[in-house]
Amino acid sequence: MSILSSIGRIATEFSAARARYQTERAIHSLPIELQKDIGWPEAADTKTGVRNGVGSWAGAK
């Protein structure tokens, strides 16, 4: 595998992780009732006060 293909793969993974982060951020900005309506899994866990993030950009899939 060449260095350029490695850089391309890393850039693609970073771009996908950024898109996931932006989507999750947009959903988190919605009211809890809407999050529940669309079936967002973290909306039901608001009693604990713990929200899981997207994770590390290089391995969260």
NUBAMAR-30795 format. One record per atom (N, C-alpha, C, O): atom name; residue in three letters; residue number from 0; x, y, z. Coordinates in Angstrom, 1 decimal. Layout:
BEGIN
  atomo  residuo  num      px      py      pz
     CA      Ala  NUM       X       Y       Z
...
//
This chain:
BEGIN
  atomo  residuo  num      px      py      pz
      N      Met    0     0.8    -1.2     0.0
     CA      Met    0     0.0     0.0     0.0
      C      Met    0     0.9     1.2     0.0
      O      Met    0     1.8     1.3     0.8
      N      Ser    1     0.6     2.2    -0.9
     CA      Ser    1     1.4     3.4    -1.0
      C      Ser    1     1.0     4.4     0.0
      O      Ser    1     0.0     4.3     0.7
      N      Ile    2     1.9     5.3     0.2
     CA      Ile    2     1.6     6.4     1.2
      C      Ile    2     0.4     7.2     0.8
      O      Ile    2    -0.3     7.7     1.6
      N      Leu    3     0.3     7.4    -0.5
     CA      Leu    3    -0.9     8.2    -1.0
      C      Leu    3    -2.2     7.5    -0.8
      O      Leu    3    -3.2     8.2    -0.4
      N      Ser    4    -2.2     6.2    -0.9
     CA      Ser    4    -3.5     5.5    -0.7
      C      Ser    4    -3.8     5.5     0.8
      O      Ser    4    -4.9     5.5     1.2
      N      Ser    5    -2.7     5.4     1.7
     CA      Ser    5    -2.9     5.5     3.1
      C      Ser    5    -3.5     6.9     3.5
      O      Ser    5    -4.4     7.0     4.3
      N      Ile    6    -2.9     7.9     3.0
     CA      Ile    6    -3.4     9.3     3.3
      C      Ile    6    -4.9     9.4     2.8
      O      Ile    6    -5.7    10.0     3.4
      N      Gly    7    -5.2     8.9     1.6
     CA      Gly    7    -6.5     9.0     1.1
      C      Gly    7    -7.5     8.2     1.9
      O      Gly    7    -8.6     8.7     2.2
      N      Arg    8    -7.1     7.1     2.4
     CA      Arg    8    -8.0     6.3     3.3
      C      Arg    8    -8.2     7.0     4.6
      O      Arg    8    -9.4     7.1     5.1
      N      Ile    9    -7.2     7.6     5.2
     CA      Ile    9    -7.3     8.4     6.4
      C      Ile    9    -8.2     9.6     6.2
      O      Ile    9    -9.1     9.9     7.1
      N      Ala   10    -8.1    10.3     5.1
     CA      Ala   10    -8.9    11.4     4.8
      C      Ala   10   -10.4    11.0     4.6
      O      Ala   10   -11.3    11.7     5.1
      N      Thr   11   -10.6     9.9     4.0
     CA      Thr   11   -12.0     9.4     3.8
      C      Thr   11   -12.6     9.0     5.2
      O      Thr   11   -13.8     9.4     5.4
      N      Glu   12   -11.9     8.4     6.0
     CA      Glu   12   -12.4     8.0     7.4
      C      Glu   12   -12.7     9.3     8.2
      O      Glu   12   -13.7     9.4     8.9
      N      Phe   13   -11.8    10.3     8.1
     CA      Phe   13   -12.0    11.5     8.8
      C      Phe   13   -13.2    12.3     8.3
      O      Phe   13   -14.0    12.8     9.1
      N      Ser   14   -13.4    12.3     7.0
     CA      Ser   14   -14.6    12.9     6.4
      C      Ser   14   -15.9    12.3     6.9
      O      Ser   14   -16.8    12.9     7.2
      N      Ala   15   -15.9    10.9     6.9
     CA      Ala   15   -17.1    10.2     7.3
      C      Ala   15   -17.3    10.5     8.8
      O      Ala   15   -18.5    10.6     9.2
      N      Ala   16   -16.3    10.5     9.6
     CA      Ala   16   -16.5    10.7    11.0
      C      Ala   16   -17.0    12.2    11.3
      O      Ala   16   -17.8    12.4    12.2
      N      Arg   17   -16.5    13.1    10.5
     CA      Arg   17   -17.0    14.5    10.6
      C      Arg   17   -18.4    14.6    10.3
      O      Arg   17   -19.2    15.3    10.9
      N      Ala   18   -18.9    13.9     9.2
     CA      Ala   18   -20.3    13.9     8.8
      C      Ala   18   -21.1    13.3     9.9
      O      Ala   18   -22.2    13.8    10.2
      N      Arg   19   -20.7    12.2    10.5
     CA      Arg   19   -21.4    11.6    11.6
      C      Arg   19   -21.5    12.5    12.8
      O      Arg   19   -22.6    12.6    13.4
      N      Tyr   20   -20.4    13.2    13.1
     CA      Tyr   20   -20.4    14.1    14.2
      C      Tyr   20   -21.4    15.3    14.0
      O      Tyr   20   -22.2    15.7    14.9
      N      Gln   21   -21.4    15.8    12.8
     CA      Gln   21   -22.3    16.9    12.5
      C      Gln   21   -23.8    16.5    12.5
      O      Gln   21   -24.6    17.2    13.0
      N      Thr   22   -24.0    15.3    12.0
     CA      Thr   22   -25.4    14.7    12.1
      C      Thr   22   -25.8    14.5    13.5
      O      Thr   22   -26.9    14.9    13.9
      N      Glu   23   -25.0    14.0    14.3
     CA      Glu   23   -25.3    13.7    15.8
      C      Glu   23   -25.5    15.1    16.5
      O      Glu   23   -26.4    15.2    17.3
      N      Arg   24   -24.7    16.0    16.2
     CA      Arg   24   -24.8    17.4    16.8
      C      Arg   24   -26.2    18.0    16.4
      O      Arg   24   -26.8    18.6    17.2
      N      Ala   25   -26.6    17.9    15.1
     CA      Ala   25   -27.9    18.4    14.7
      C      Ala   25   -29.0    17.7    15.4
      O      Ala   25   -30.0    18.4    15.8
      N      Ile   26   -28.9    16.4    15.6
     CA      Ile   26   -30.0    15.7    16.3
      C      Ile   26   -30.0    16.0    17.7
      O      Ile   26   -31.1    16.2    18.3
      N      His   27   -28.9    16.2    18.3
     CA      His   27   -28.9    16.6    19.8
      C      His   27   -29.5    18.0    20.0
      O      His   27   -29.9    18.3    21.1
      N      Ser   28   -29.5    18.9    18.9
     CA      Ser   28   -30.0    20.2    19.1
      C      Ser   28   -31.6    20.2    19.0
      O      Ser   28   -32.2    21.2    19.4
      N      Leu   29   -32.1    19.0    18.6
     CA      Leu   29   -33.6    18.9    18.6
      C      Leu   29   -34.1    18.7    20.0
      O      Leu   29   -33.4    18.3    20.8
      N      Pro   30   -35.4    19.1    20.2
     CA      Pro   30   -36.0    18.8    21.5
      C      Pro   30   -36.1    17.3    21.8
      O      Pro   30   -36.2    16.5    20.8
      N      Ile   31   -36.1    17.0    23.0
     CA      Ile   31   -36.1    15.6    23.4
      C      Ile   31   -37.3    14.8    22.8
      O      Ile   31   -37.1    13.7    22.5
      N      Glu   32   -38.4    15.5    22.8
     CA      Glu   32   -39.6    14.9    22.3
      C      Glu   32   -39.4    14.4    20.8
      O      Glu   32   -39.8    13.3    20.4
      N      Leu   33   -38.8    15.3    20.0
     CA      Leu   33   -38.5    14.9    18.6
      C      Leu   33   -37.5    13.8    18.5
      O      Leu   33   -37.6    13.0    17.7
      N      Gln   34   -36.5    13.9    19.4
     CA      Gln   34   -35.5    12.8    19.4
      C      Gln   34   -36.1    11.5    19.6
      O      Gln   34   -35.8    10.5    19.0
      N      Lys   35   -37.1    11.4    20.6
     CA      Lys   35   -37.8    10.2    20.9
      C      Lys   35   -38.7     9.8    19.7
      O      Lys   35   -38.7     8.6    19.4
      N      Asp   36   -39.3    10.8    19.0
     CA      Asp   36   -40.1    10.4    17.9
      C      Asp   36   -39.4     9.8    16.8
      O      Asp   36   -39.9     8.9    16.1
      N      Ile   37   -38.1    10.2    16.5
     CA      Ile   37   -37.4     9.6    15.5
      C      Ile   37   -36.6     8.4    15.9
      O      Ile   37   -35.9     7.8    15.1
      N      Gly   38   -36.7     8.1    17.2
     CA      Gly   38   -36.1     6.9    17.7
      C      Gly   38   -34.6     7.0    18.0
      O      Gly   38   -33.8     6.0    18.0
      N      Trp   39   -34.2     8.2    18.3
     CA      Trp   39   -32.8     8.4    18.7
      C      Trp   39   -32.5     7.7    20.0
      O      Trp   39   -33.2     8.0    21.0
      N      Pro   40   -31.6     6.8    20.0
     CA      Pro   40   -31.4     5.9    21.2
      C      Pro   40   -31.0     6.7    22.5
      O      Pro   40   -31.4     6.2    23.6
      N      Glu   41   -30.3     7.8    22.4
     CA      Glu   41   -29.8     8.5    23.6
      C      Glu   41   -30.9     9.3    24.2
      O      Glu   41   -30.8     9.7    25.4
      N      Ala   42   -32.0     9.5    23.5
     CA      Ala   42   -33.1    10.4    24.1
      C      Ala   42   -33.7     9.7    25.3
      O      Ala   42   -34.2    10.4    26.2
      N      Ala   43   -33.7     8.4    25.3
     CA      Ala   43   -34.3     7.6    26.4
      C      Ala   43   -33.4     7.6    27.7
      O      Ala   43   -33.8     7.4    28.8
      N      Asp   44   -32.1     7.9    27.5
     CA      Asp   44   -31.1     7.9    28.5
      C      Asp   44   -30.8     9.2    29.2
      O      Asp   44   -29.8     9.4    29.8
      N      Thr   45   -31.8    10.2    29.0
     CA      Thr   45   -31.5    11.5    29.6
      C      Thr   45   -31.6    11.5    31.1
      O      Thr   45   -31.1    12.5    31.7
      N      Lys   46   -32.2    10.5    31.7
     CA      Lys   46   -32.3    10.5    33.2
      C      Lys   46   -30.9    10.3    33.8
      O      Lys   46   -30.6    10.9    34.9
      N      Thr   47   -30.0     9.6    33.1
     CA      Thr   47   -28.7     9.4    33.7
      C      Thr   47   -27.8    10.5    33.5
      O      Thr   47   -26.8    10.7    34.2
      N      Gly   48   -28.1    11.4    32.5
     CA      Gly   48   -27.3    12.5    32.2
      C      Gly   48   -26.0    12.2    31.5
      O      Gly   48   -25.2    13.1    31.3
      N      Val   49   -25.9    11.0    31.0
     CA      Val   49   -24.7    10.6    30.3
      C      Val   49   -25.1    10.5    28.8
      O      Val   49   -26.0     9.8    28.4
      N      Arg   50   -24.3    11.2    28.0
     CA      Arg   50   -24.4    11.1    26.5
      C      Arg   50   -23.1    10.6    26.0
      O      Arg   50   -22.1    11.2    26.2
      N      Asn   51   -23.2     9.6    25.2
     CA      Asn   51   -22.0     9.1    24.5
      C      Asn   51   -21.7     9.9    23.3
      O      Asn   51   -22.6    10.2    22.5
      N      Gly   52   -20.5    10.2    23.1
     CA      Gly   52   -20.1    10.9    21.9
      C      Gly   52   -19.9    10.0    20.7
      O      Gly   52   -20.2     8.8    20.7
      N      Val   53   -19.4    10.6    19.6
     CA      Val   53   -19.2     9.9    18.4
      C      Val   53   -18.1     8.9    18.6
      O      Val   53   -18.1     7.8    17.9
      N      Gly   54   -17.1     9.1    19.4
     CA      Gly   54   -16.0     8.3    19.6
      C      Gly   54   -14.8     8.8    18.8
      O      Gly   54   -14.8     9.9    18.3
      N      Ser   55   -13.8     8.1    18.8
     CA      Ser   55   -12.6     8.5    18.1
      C      Ser   55   -12.8     8.5    16.6
      O      Ser   55   -13.5     7.6    16.1
      N      Trp   56   -12.3     9.4    15.9
     CA      Trp   56   -12.6     9.5    14.4
      C      Trp   56   -12.0     8.4    13.7
      O      Trp   56   -12.5     8.1    12.6
      N      Ala   57   -11.0     7.7    14.2
     CA      Ala   57   -10.3     6.7    13.4
      C      Ala   57   -10.9     5.3    13.6
      O      Ala   57   -10.4     4.4    12.9
      N      Gly   58   -11.8     5.1    14.4
     CA      Gly   58   -12.3     3.7    14.5
      C      Gly   58   -13.8     3.6    14.8
      O      Gly   58   -14.3     2.5    14.8
      N      Ala   59   -14.4     4.7    15.0
     CA      Ala   59   -15.9     4.6    15.3
      C      Ala   59   -16.6     4.4    14.0
      O      Ala   59   -16.7     5.3    13.1
      N      Lys   60   -17.2     3.2    13.9
     CA      Lys   60   -18.0     2.9    12.6
      C      Lys   60   -19.3     2.4    13.0
      O      Lys   60   -20.1     2.1    12.1
//
